[in-house]
């Protein structure tokens, strides 16, 4: 379900998850660890993973910590929530009194749709192990998986468990030589958009919701074309980096899960994806994807 190809879907889930910004941070760090810069360092006989070698050690407490992680309640899956909604809508349609008990049952289910996700922790772990860090040593992948699980669980995990799983990864990544986030050939444009996302107002968020609704019929197909362009051009990692940075920017400006689900995320995600590959898109596809953002914030330069 989750991959670099559909990073927008990952971002959609994380933008509505209470711990989503923390998870996005770990994923961004993992993208930086296996970046072209680090790869070139390894090719030049430098050990790009030396800081991970220094902090990795077999800890008998790790197995117990993962038992606590595995005991976390699974996320509410979007397809399950939609199935329940469909059944209730059928019941409402056939009810003698549509304003009665059956209708009231819809209210909590509809609230579930705000936070229900396409994937969960297992999907995130699979992505970081097989997609993001697919060329990294096993112990680096293990440390990243630990930190990802701790970020995802958040305060649902005991503090000592979070610390055990997080500290080695944090120590290792802080020991790396700082490198710029890889946003591809249009870094400056993307940074301006991301900075603006972090400063969105409530009024602008409402315009983004309306803008997403206006292009909804065409959005998925155009976004698919832009994601395919990212894949063909080798810009999957820059595109994913932009999407994950947008998750953190939305948290900074205070956009809640409901607004993100109603269209704020799709508006921002589509705009970022279009800019990442705008030299490869036809004018209509580019226009559909940036239209909500330009309606709310202004014409892109």
Secondary structure as a PSIPRED ss2 file (coil, helix, strand):
# PSIPRED VFORMAT (PSIPRED V4.0)

   1 X C   1.000  0.000  0.000
   2 X C   1.000  0.000  0.000
   3 X C   1.000  0.000  0.000
   4 X C   1.000  0.000  0.000
   5 X C   1.000  0.000  0.000
   6 X C   1.000  0.000  0.000
   7 X H   0.000  1.000  0.000
   8 X H   0.000  1.000  0.000
   9 X H   0.000  1.000  0.000
  10 X H   0.000  1.000  0.000
  11 X H   0.000  1.000  0.000
  12 X H   0.000  1.000  0.000
  13 X H   0.000  1.000  0.000
  14 X H   0.000  1.000  0.000
  15 X H   0.000  1.000  0.000
  16 X C   1.000  0.000  0.000
  17 X C   1.000  0.000  0.000
  18 X C   1.000  0.000  0.000
  19 X C   1.000  0.000  0.000
  20 X H   0.000  1.000  0.000
  21 X H   0.000  1.000  0.000
  22 X H   0.000  1.000  0.000
  23 X H   0.000  1.000  0.000
  24 X H   0.000  1.000  0.000
  25 X H   0.000  1.000  0.000
  26 X H   0.000  1.000  0.000
  27 X H   0.000  1.000  0.000
  28 X H   0.000  1.000  0.000
  29 X H   0.000  1.000  0.000
  30 X H   0.000  1.000  0.000
  31 X H   0.000  1.000  0.000
  32 X H   0.000  1.000  0.000
  33 X H   0.000  1.000  0.000
  34 X C   1.000  0.000  0.000
  35 X C   1.000  0.000  0.000
  36 X H   0.000  1.000  0.000
  37 X H   0.000  1.000  0.000
  38 X H   0.000  1.000  0.000
  39 X H   0.000  1.000  0.000
  40 X H   0.000  1.000  0.000
  41 X H   0.000  1.000  0.000
  42 X H   0.000  1.000  0.000
  43 X H   0.000  1.000  0.000
  44 X C   1.000  0.000  0.000
  45 X C   1.000  0.000  0.000
  46 X C   1.000  0.000  0.000
  47 X C   1.000  0.000  0.000
  48 X C   1.000  0.000  0.000
  49 X C   1.000  0.000  0.000
  50 X H   0.000  1.000  0.000
  51 X H   0.000  1.000  0.000
  52 X H   0.000  1.000  0.000
  53 X H   0.000  1.000  0.000
  54 X H   0.000  1.000  0.000
  55 X H   0.000  1.000  0.000
  56 X C   1.000  0.000  0.000
  57 X C   1.000  0.000  0.000
  58 X C   1.000  0.000  0.000
  59 X C   1.000  0.000  0.000
  60 X C   1.000  0.000  0.000
  61 X H   0.000  1.000  0.000
  62 X H   0.000  1.000  0.000
  63 X H   0.000  1.000  0.000
  64 X H   0.000  1.000  0.000
  65 X H   0.000  1.000  0.000
  66 X H   0.000  1.000  0.000
  67 X H   0.000  1.000  0.000
  68 X H   0.000  1.000  0.000
  69 X H   0.000  1.000  0.000
  70 X H   0.000  1.000  0.000
  71 X C   1.000  0.000  0.000
  72 X C   1.000  0.000  0.000
  73 X C   1.000  0.000  0.000
  74 X C   1.000  0.000  0.000
  75 X C   1.000  0.000  0.000
  76 X C   1.000  0.000  0.000
  77 X E   0.000  0.000  1.000
  78 X H   0.000  1.000  0.000
  79 X H   0.000  1.000  0.000
  80 X H   0.000  1.000  0.000
  81 X H   0.000  1.000  0.000
  82 X H   0.000  1.000  0.000
  83 X H   0.000  1.000  0.000
  84 X H   0.000  1.000  0.000
  85 X H   0.000  1.000  0.000
  86 X H   0.000  1.000  0.000
  87 X H   0.000  1.000  0.000
  88 X H   0.000  1.000  0.000
  89 X H   0.000  1.000  0.000
  90 X H   0.000  1.000  0.000
  91 X H   0.000  1.000  0.000
  92 X H   0.000  1.000  0.000
  93 X H   0.000  1.000  0.000
  94 X H   0.000  1.000  0.000
  95 X C   1.000  0.000  0.000
  96 X C   1.000  0.000  0.000
  97 X C   1.000  0.000  0.000
  98 X C   1.000  0.000  0.000
  99 X C   1.000  0.000  0.000
 100 X C   1.000  0.000  0.000
 101 X H   0.000  1.000  0.000
 102 X H   0.000  1.000  0.000
 103 X H   0.000  1.000  0.000
 104 X H   0.000  1.000  0.000
 105 X H   0.000  1.000  0.000
 106 X H   0.000  1.000  0.000
 107 X H   0.000  1.000  0.000
 108 X H   0.000  1.000  0.000
 109 X H   0.000  1.000  0.000
 110 X H   0.000  1.000  0.000
 111 X H   0.000  1.000  0.000
 112 X H   0.000  1.000  0.000
 113 X H   0.000  1.000  0.000
 114 X H   0.000  1.000  0.000
 115 X H   0.000  1.000  0.000
 116 X C   1.000  0.000  0.000
 117 X E   0.000  0.000  1.000
 118 X C   1.000  0.000  0.000
 119 X C   1.000  0.000  0.000
 120 X C   1.000  0.000  0.000
 121 X H   0.000  1.000  0.000
 122 X H   0.000  1.000  0.000
 123 X H   0.000  1.000  0.000
 124 X H   0.000  1.000  0.000
 125 X H   0.000  1.000  0.000
 126 X H   0.000  1.000  0.000
 127 X H   0.000  1.000  0.000
 128 X H   0.000  1.000  0.000
 129 X H   0.000  1.000  0.000
 130 X H   0.000  1.000  0.000
 131 X H   0.000  1.000  0.000
 132 X H   0.000  1.000  0.000
 133 X C   1.000  0.000  0.000
 134 X C   1.000  0.000  0.000
 135 X C   1.000  0.000  0.000
 136 X C   1.000  0.000  0.000
 137 X C   1.000  0.000  0.000
 138 X H   0.000  1.000  0.000
 139 X H   0.000  1.000  0.000
 140 X H   0.000  1.000  0.000
 141 X H   0.000  1.000  0.000
 142 X H   0.000  1.000  0.000
 143 X H   0.000  1.000  0.000
 144 X H   0.000  1.000  0.000
 145 X H   0.000  1.000  0.000
 146 X H   0.000  1.000  0.000
 147 X H   0.000  1.000  0.000
 148 X H   0.000  1.000  0.000
 149 X H   0.000  1.000  0.000
 150 X H   0.000  1.000  0.000
 151 X H   0.000  1.000  0.000
 152 X H   0.000  1.000  0.000
 153 X H   0.000  1.000  0.000
 154 X H   0.000  1.000  0.000
 155 X H   0.000  1.000  0.000
 156 X H   0.000  1.000  0.000
 157 X C   1.000  0.000  0.000
 158 X C   1.000  0.000  0.000
 159 X H   0.000  1.000  0.000
 160 X H   0.000  1.000  0.000
 161 X H   0.000  1.000  0.000
 162 X H   0.000  1.000  0.000
 163 X H   0.000  1.000  0.000
 164 X H   0.000  1.000  0.000
 165 X H   0.000  1.000  0.000
 166 X H   0.000  1.000  0.000
 167 X H   0.000  1.000  0.000
 168 X H   0.000  1.000  0.000
 169 X H   0.000  1.000  0.000
 170 X H   0.000  1.000  0.000
 171 X H   0.000  1.000  0.000
 172 X H   0.000  1.000  0.000
 173 X H   0.000  1.000  0.000
 174 X H   0.000  1.000  0.000
 175 X C   1.000  0.000  0.000
 176 X C   1.000  0.000  0.000
 177 X C   1.000  0.000  0.000
 178 X C   1.000  0.000  0.000
 179 X C   1.000  0.000  0.000
 180 X C   1.000  0.000  0.000
 181 X C   1.000  0.000  0.000
 182 X C   1.000  0.000  0.000
 183 X C   1.000  0.000  0.000
 184 X H   0.000  1.000  0.000
 185 X H   0.000  1.000  0.000
 186 X H   0.000  1.000  0.000
 187 X H   0.000  1.000  0.000
 188 X H   0.000  1.000  0.000
 189 X H   0.000  1.000  0.000
 190 X H   0.000  1.000  0.000
 191 X H   0.000  1.000  0.000
 192 X H   0.000  1.000  0.000
 193 X H   0.000  1.000  0.000
 194 X H   0.000  1.000  0.000
 195 X H   0.000  1.000  0.000
 196 X H   0.000  1.000  0.000
 197 X H   0.000  1.000  0.000
 198 X C   1.000  0.000  0.000
 199 X C   1.000  0.000  0.000
 200 X C   1.000  0.000  0.000
 201 X C   1.000  0.000  0.000
 202 X H   0.000  1.000  0.000
 203 X H   0.000  1.000  0.000
 204 X H   0.000  1.000  0.000
 205 X H   0.000  1.000  0.000
 206 X H   0.000  1.000  0.000
 207 X H   0.000  1.000  0.000
 208 X H   0.000  1.000  0.000
 209 X H   0.000  1.000  0.000
 210 X H   0.000  1.000  0.000
 211 X H   0.000  1.000  0.000
 212 X H   0.000  1.000  0.000
 213 X H   0.000  1.000  0.000
 214 X H   0.000  1.000  0.000
 215 X C   1.000  0.000  0.000
 216 X H   0.000  1.000  0.000
 217 X H   0.000  1.000  0.000
 218 X H   0.000  1.000  0.000
 219 X H   0.000  1.000  0.000
 220 X H   0.000  1.000  0.000
 221 X H   0.000  1.000  0.000
 222 X H   0.000  1.000  0.000
 223 X H   0.000  1.000  0.000
 224 X H   0.000  1.000  0.000
 225 X H   0.000  1.000  0.000
 226 X H   0.000  1.000  0.000
 227 X H   0.000  1.000  0.000
 228 X H   0.000  1.000  0.000
 229 X H   0.000  1.000  0.000
 230 X H   0.000  1.000  0.000
 231 X H   0.000  1.000  0.000
 232 X H   0.000  1.000  0.000
 233 X C   1.000  0.000  0.000
 234 X C   1.000  0.000  0.000
 235 X C   1.000  0.000  0.000
 236 X H   0.000  1.000  0.000
 237 X H   0.000  1.000  0.000
 238 X H   0.000  1.000  0.000
 239 X H   0.000  1.000  0.000
 240 X H   0.000  1.000  0.000
 241 X H   0.000  1.000  0.000
 242 X H   0.000  1.000  0.000
 243 X H   0.000  1.000  0.000
 244 X H   0.000  1.000  0.000
 245 X H   0.000  1.000  0.000
 246 X H   0.000  1.000  0.000
 247 X H   0.000  1.000  0.000
 248 X H   0.000  1.000  0.000
 249 X H   0.000  1.000  0.000
 250 X H   0.000  1.000  0.000
 251 X H   0.000  1.000  0.000
 252 X H   0.000  1.000  0.000
 253 X H   0.000  1.000  0.000
 254 X C   1.000  0.000  0.000
 255 X C   1.000  0.000  0.000
 256 X C   1.000  0.000  0.000
 257 X H   0.000  1.000  0.000
 258 X H   0.000  1.000  0.000
 259 X H   0.000  1.000  0.000
 260 X H   0.000  1.000  0.000
 261 X H   0.000  1.000  0.000
 262 X H   0.000  1.000  0.000
 263 X H   0.000  1.000  0.000
 264 X H   0.000  1.000  0.000
 265 X H   0.000  1.000  0.000
 266 X H   0.000  1.000  0.000
 267 X H   0.000  1.000  0.000
 268 X H   0.000  1.000  0.000
 269 X H   0.000  1.000  0.000
 270 X H   0.000  1.000  0.000
 271 X H   0.000  1.000  0.000
 272 X H   0.000  1.000  0.000
 273 X H   0.000  1.000  0.000
 274 X H   0.000  1.000  0.000
 275 X H   0.000  1.000  0.000
 276 X H   0.000  1.000  0.000
 277 X C   1.000  0.000  0.000
 278 X C   1.000  0.000  0.000
 279 X C   1.000  0.000  0.000
 280 X C   1.000  0.000  0.000
 281 X C   1.000  0.000  0.000
 282 X C   1.000  0.000  0.000
 283 X H   0.000  1.000  0.000
 284 X H   0.000  1.000  0.000
 285 X H   0.000  1.000  0.000
 286 X H   0.000  1.000  0.000
 287 X H   0.000  1.000  0.000
 288 X H   0.000  1.000  0.000
 289 X H   0.000  1.000  0.000
 290 X H   0.000  1.000  0.000
 291 X H   0.000  1.000  0.000
 292 X H   0.000  1.000  0.000
 293 X H   0.000  1.000  0.000
 294 X H   0.000  1.000  0.000
 295 X H   0.000  1.000  0.000
 296 X H   0.000  1.000  0.000
 297 X C   1.000  0.000  0.000
 298 X C   1.000  0.000  0.000
 299 X C   1.000  0.000  0.000
 300 X C   1.000  0.000  0.000
 301 X C   1.000  0.000  0.000
